[in-house]
Amino acid sequence: VVVEEQKDRLIEEGAESERISVVTNAADLELFSAGVQSKTPLDEDIATYKLLYVGAITVERGLDDIVKAMGLLKERMPQLRLYIAGTGNYVEPLKELARLEGIADLVRFTGWVSFDQIQFYIAKSDLCLIPHVRSKFIDTTIPNKIFQYMLVGKPLLVSDAKPLVRIVRDANCGFVFESGNPESAADAIRSAYAARLDPSLGERGRQAVLSKYTWDKA
């Protein structure tokens, strides 16, 4: 299994503990440091606070919460920008939601980005997102991108799925909101913005990856 939470679930269902091994997802340092740096769409908005999501764009990824949160914040925090890098079957519904929330001009859909360029998108962002909708499945898995975000030294905003909360709180490298609650997401974004000048958040995440979440450590 990939996380302790899945091991615990299987034990609760009667599996023998000694027959279960945890082999976590982790960062590949050599692979993720490859590539030639180039400009990204994030370079265009210099004096803004940039939120970044990387990955598949499907309804269970929870981006609705972030778009609605930005709708709540648009008057007081017009400097926010949301970048969504990826493709999927939920792009058009998200664009429509952004329009309904009055923030279509604050959300940038970059389309698919090659893996060797993703690190540069992350480097230009201010807050990296994993807003996955909490479910029994999401509570027992972990996406690789959390470790990639952390490796680049960026603070995180994650939903309250159990593995995400555990990693972010253990490393003290980000902020948590209640899945399905845009007001909670808005509060977390405000907290992240207030801490934007504190480099220790991202650095703690980076050190956690280097000491625990790389393939030679996992």
C-alpha positions, 0 to 999 in steps of 0.5 A, a space after each residue: 500500500 502507498 500510505 499508512 492510512 490504507 494499512 490501518 484500513 486493511 487491518 481494521 478489515 481483518 488483514 494481518 499487519 505483518 503481511 502489509 508493507 507501506 511503499 509510499 509514493 516519493 520524489 525522484 530527485 534526478 528525474 524532477 531536476 531534468 529539463 531546460 528552464 523556459 518562461 511560463 504563463 506565470 511570468 506574466 502576472 508579476 505583482 500577483 499571488 499565484 495559486 497553482 494546481 498541476 494534474 488531471 482536471 476532473 470533478 473529484 480533484 476539488 477545484 470547485 472549492 478553490 474557484 468558489 473560494 476565489 469568488 468569495 475573496 475577489 473583492 478583498 484580494 484582487 491580486 489572486 490568480 489561479 493557474 490550472 496546469 493539465 487537461 481533463 473532462 472538467 475543464 469546461 465546467 470549471 471555466 463556466 463556474 469561474 464565469 459565474 463566480 465573476 473571476 474568469 479573468 483571474 483563472 488561467 488554464 494552461 493546458 497540458 504541460 510536459 513533466 520536465 517543465 512542471 518544476 518551473 511552473 511550481 517555482 514561479 507559484 506562491 501556493 501549490 494546491 491539492 484540493 482533492 474531494 475527500 472520500 474513502 479512496 482519497 483517504 487511503 492514497 497520496 499523489 506524487 505531486 505533493 512531494 514535487 511541490 515540497 521539493 521545490 520549496 513551496 507551501 501547500 494548500 490541501 484538503 482535509 484528506 487524511 494522508 494530505 493532512 498528516 504530511 502537511 502537519 508533520 512537516 509544518 509546510 502548509 495549510 488545510 481546508 475542509 473539503 467541500 467548504 469554499 469558506 474554509 478554503 478562502 480562510 486557508 488562502 487568507 492565512 497562506 497569503 498572510 504568511 507569504 513572506 515566510 520562507 520557512 514554510 516551503 523550506 520545511 517541506 523541502 527538507 521533509 522530502 529530502 530526509 524522508 520522501 525520496 526513492 532512496 529513503 522511501 
